[in-house]
């Protein structure tokens, strides 16, 4: 008999809002030219609205709205942590394809065309091909996972994502025995991306990221198609982004158009630009500083001059269950 021991980052049953209460406040609202979409207004046991109350309903494609009613809400929570306000999570972003300022993605990402969307899956797989977003999402039940997000720059958020485990997608395309790593590529469309047109010379577009195969198959590794109960905004990586909660945020590549399973470790964008600052692994580690700043603490958003909201950073961002992936690995050398 298999006995499951809850991970330290998992929530207890008494920490999760009862489903009947949670779903009773979620209503469908019509969107112009699209299916009705879900209003994300969960309530806690006391009946007061949560941080989701600041989320405006938004029109969304059928492949997304059709999955909401059967979604597993609060499949994972960040116990004892407040969810970052939606406005902060969607207006304080790094997405250099749209500019280098934190507000640039929200300002310019509406130009990104996310319909139709296709993802090429190739390399060491039994079922290579070019898949539509509808085909990729259809086999999966969406679930909500509230994850901590820690940026390498020293700020952090707590975000409720909607999506499914990456492992489920990879199993469907049948990895071969030669698949040791997964390489990801972001869409490159200069006519839609102000940051690319600006000639930000440090980056050799398109943006690339990668994971070891066992990291990609870990149950925490997530493909997000939504957040805060609604479809993923463009500036947050619509329509398909990776979320790896124990790694620094830049590993969670946005707007994915290609997934390649490969035998050799791929070169990633920031590792290529500055290998002494950004390693392939980029696990959150308060004991390994960035060459130009400490990683021992983080600034949890929202924060301000008189309320900086600085908290200690935890190893693996608090997701201790991933530690066995790196048993025997020198995490100072392989940062």
C-alpha positions in Angstrom: 0.0 0.0 0.0 1.3 3.4 -1.0 1.2 5.9 1.9 1.5 9.6 0.8 3.2 12.0 3.2 2.1 15.6 2.5 4.9 17.9 1.5 5.8 20.9 3.7 4.5 23.3 1.0 1.1 21.6 0.7 -2.0 22.8 2.4 -4.0 21.0 5.0 -7.7 20.3 4.5 -8.7 22.8 7.1 -6.7 25.6 5.2 -8.7 25.2 2.0 -11.9 27.0 1.4 -14.8 24.5 1.2 -15.7 23.9 -2.5 -19.3 24.7 -2.1 -18.5 28.2 -0.6 -15.8 28.8 -3.1 -17.8 28.0 -6.2 -21.0 29.7 -5.0 -19.4 33.1 -5.8 -18.1 32.2 -9.2 -20.5 33.4 -11.9 -20.4 33.4 -15.7 -20.4 36.7 -17.5 -20.8 37.3 -21.2 -17.8 38.4 -23.2 -18.0 40.1 -26.6 -17.7 37.5 -29.3 -16.6 34.8 -26.8 -18.1 32.3 -24.5 -19.2 33.3 -21.0 -16.3 33.7 -18.6 -15.9 33.0 -14.9 -15.9 35.8 -12.3 -13.2 35.0 -9.8 -14.6 36.0 -6.4 -13.9 33.3 -3.9 -14.9 33.8 -0.3 -13.4 32.5 2.9 -15.2 30.8 5.7 -16.1 34.1 7.3 -17.9 35.2 4.1 -15.6 38.1 3.2 -14.1 38.4 -0.3 -10.5 37.4 -0.8 -7.8 39.1 -2.8 -9.6 37.9 -6.0 -12.1 40.6 -5.5 -10.0 43.0 -7.5 -10.1 40.8 -10.6 -12.2 42.1 -13.5 -14.0 39.4 -15.6 -12.5 39.1 -19.0 -13.5 37.5 -22.3 -11.7 34.3 -23.0 -11.6 31.6 -25.7 -13.8 28.5 -25.5 -10.9 26.1 -24.8 -10.3 28.0 -21.5 -13.9 28.7 -20.4 -15.1 25.2 -21.2 -12.6 23.9 -18.6 -13.4 26.2 -15.7 -16.5 24.6 -14.4 -14.7 21.3 -13.8 -11.4 22.9 -12.5 -9.9 21.7 -9.3 -9.9 25.0 -7.3 -7.2 25.5 -4.7 -5.6 22.2 -5.5 -2.5 23.7 -3.8 -2.3 26.8 -1.5 0.6 28.8 0.0 -0.5 28.3 3.6 -0.4 31.4 5.7 0.5 33.7 2.8 -1.6 36.4 1.3 -2.2 36.3 -2.4 -0.6 39.2 -4.3 -3.2 41.7 -5.5 -4.1 41.1 -9.2 -3.0 44.6 -10.3 0.5 44.1 -8.9 0.8 40.6 -10.4 -0.2 42.0 -13.9 1.5 45.4 -13.8 4.9 44.6 -12.3 6.6 42.2 -14.8 9.7 41.2 -16.5 9.0 40.3 -20.2 11.8 42.0 -22.1 10.1 41.3 -25.4 7.9 44.3 -24.5 10.4 46.5 -22.8 12.8 46.7 -19.9 10.6 48.6 -17.5 8.3 46.7 -15.1 5.3 48.5 -16.5 6.2 47.9 -20.2 4.6 44.4 -20.5 1.2 45.7 -19.3 1.5 48.7 -21.6 2.5 46.9 -24.8 1.6 43.2 -24.6 -1.9 43.7 -25.8 -0.3 43.7 -29.3 0.6 40.1 -28.9 -1.7 37.9 -31.0 -2.6 34.8 -29.0 -5.3 33.4 -31.2 -4.6 31.1 -33.0 -1.7 29.6 -31.1 0.4 26.6 -31.9 3.2 24.8 -30.1 5.8 22.7 -31.9 6.9 19.7 -29.9 9.9 17.9 -31.3 13.1 16.1 -30.5 13.2 12.8 -28.5 9.5 12.1 -28.6 7.4 9.4 -30.1 4.6 11.9 -31.1 6.3 15.0 -32.5 4.1 17.6 -34.2 2.6 21.1 -34.1 -0.2 21.2 -31.7 -2.9 23.9 -31.3 -3.5 25.4 -27.8 -6.9 23.6 -27.9 -5.3 20.2 -28.5 -2.7 20.8 -25.7 -5.3 21.8 -23.1 -8.1 19.4 -24.0 -6.8 16.2 -22.3 -6.2 17.9 -19.0 -8.3 19.0 -16.0 -7.4 22.5 -15.0 -6.3 23.0 -11.4 -5.6 26.0 -9.4 -2.2 26.2 -7.6 -1.2 29.1 -5.4 2.5 29.3 -5.7 5.2 31.6 -4.4 7.1 33.4 -7.2 10.6 34.6 -6.4 12.4 36.8 -8.9 16.2 36.7 -9.1 16.1 40.5 -8.6 14.9 40.0 -5.0 11.2 40.7 -5.2 8.4 38.1 -4.8 4.7 37.4 -5.2 2.1 34.8 -4.4 0.0 33.9 -7.5 -2.9 31.6 -8.0 -2.2 29.9 -11.4 -4.6 27.8 -13.4 -3.2 25.0 -15.5 -1.9 21.4 -15.4 1.3 19.5 -14.6 3.9 19.6 -17.4 4.5 15.9 -16.8 1.0 15.2 -18.1 1.8 16.9 -21.4 5.2 15.3 -21.8 3.8 11.8 -21.2 1.3 12.3 -24.0 4.0 13.0 -26.5 5.9 9.9 -25.4 9.5 10.8 -24.5 12.2 8.4 -25.7 15.0 7.0 -23.6 17.3 9.6 -25.0 15.3 12.6 -23.6 17.4 14.0 -20.8 16.4 17.7 -21.0 13.5 19.8 -22.1 14.2 23.0 -24.0 11.6 25.8 -24.3 11.3 28.7 -26.7 9.2 31.9 -26.5 7.3 33.3 -29.5 9.3 35.9 -31.5 7.2 38.5 -33.3 9.1 41.8 -33.7 6.0 43.5 -35.2 4.1 42.7 -32.0 6.9 43.2 -29.5 8.1 46.7 -28.7 11.1 45.4 -26.7 12.4 43.4 -29.6 12.1 46.3 -32.0 14.0 48.5 -29.6 17.1 46.5 -30.2 17.7 45.4 -26.6 21.2 44.1 -27.6 21.9 41.8 -24.6 19.4 39.2 -25.8 19.7 37.0 -28.8 16.0 36.4 -29.5 14.0 34.2 -29.2 14.1 33.6 -25.4 15.2 30.1 -24.4 14.9 28.1 -21.2 15.5 24.5 -20.1 15.0 21.9 -17.4 16.5 18.6 -16.6 14.0 15.8 -17.5 13.4 14.9 -13.8 12.7 18.6 -13.0 10.3 18.8 -15.9 8.5 15.6 -14.7 8.3 16.7 -11.1 4.7 17.1 -9.9 5.2 20.8 -8.9 6.3 21.8 -12.5 3.3 23.4 -14.0 2.0 24.7 -17.3 -0.2 27.8 -16.7 -3.0 29.0 -19.0 -4.7 31.2 -16.4 -4.4 33.1 -13.2 -6.7 34.6 -10.6 -9.6 32.5 -12.0 -9.4 34.0 -15.5 -7.4 33.5 -18.7 -3.7 34.4 -18.5 -3.1 38.0 -19.5 -0.6 38.6 -22.3 1.9 40.3 -20.0 2.0 37.3 -17.8 2.9 34.9 -20.7 -0.4 34.1 -22.5 -1.5 31.7 -23.6 0.9 29.2 -22.3 3.7 29.6 -19.8 5.9 27.4 -17.6 5.8 27.8 -13.8 8.6 26.2 -11.8 8.0 27.5 -8.2 11.3 26.5 -6.6 13.4 28.3 -9.2 14.0 32.0 -9.9 11.2 33.5 -12.0 13.1 33.9 -15.2 13.1 30.1 -15.5 9.3 30.2 -15.9 9.4 31.0 -19.6 6.4 32.8 -21.1 4.3 32.5 -24.3 5.8 29.2 -25.3 5.8 28.2 -29.0 8.3 25.2 -28.9 9.1 22.4 -26.6 12.0 20.2 -27.5 13.1 17.1 -25.7 16.8 16.7 -26.1 19.8 14.6 -25.1 22.2 17.4 -24.2 21.8 20.3 -21.8 20.5 23.2 -23.7 21.9 26.7 -23.5 19.5 29.1 -21.9 19.2 32.8 -22.6 20.4 34.4 -19.3 23.0 31.6 -18.8 24.4 32.5 -22.3 24.4 36.3 -21.6 26.0 36.1 -18.1 27.0 32.6 -17.0 28.7 33.9 -13.9 25.4 35.4 -12.7 22.7 33.1 -14.0 23.2 29.4 -14.0 21.3 26.6 -15.7 19.6 25.5 -12.5 18.8 28.9 -10.9 17.2 27.3 -7.8 16.2 29.8 -5.2 19.0 29.6 -2.6 19.4 32.2 0.1 23.0 31.0 0.7 24.2 31.7 -2.8 24.2 35.4 -3.6 24.0 37.0 -7.0 27.4 38.6 -7.7 25.8 42.0 -7.3 23.3 41.5 -4.4 22.4 39.3 -1.6 19.7 36.6 -2.0 19.1 36.1 1.7 15.9 38.3 1.7 13.2 39.3 -0.7 10.7 42.1 -1.0 7.2 40.7 -1.1 4.9 42.7 -3.2 3.0 44.9 -2.6 5.6 47.0 -0.8 6.5 50.6 -0.4 8.9 53.1 1.1 7.3 53.0 4.5 6.3 49.3 4.3 9.1 47.5 2.5 7.7 44.1 3.4 11.1 42.4 3.4 11.1 38.7 4.4 13.7 36.0 4.6 14.1 33.8 1.5 13.7 30.1 1.9 15.8 27.4 0.3 14.0 26.2 -2.9 11.5 29.0 -2.2 10.0 26.8 0.5 9.3 23.8 -1.7 11.6 21.4 0.2 10.1 18.3 -1.6 12.3 19.0 -4.6 15.6 18.7 -2.6 16.1 15.0 -3.6 16.4 16.1 -7.2 19.8 17.7 -6.3 21.1 15.1 -3.8 24.9 15.1 -4.1 25.0 18.2 -6.4 27.1 21.2 -5.3 24.5 23.9 -5.5 27.1 26.6 -5.3 28.9 25.3 -8.4 25.7 24.3 -10.2 23.7 27.4 -9.3 
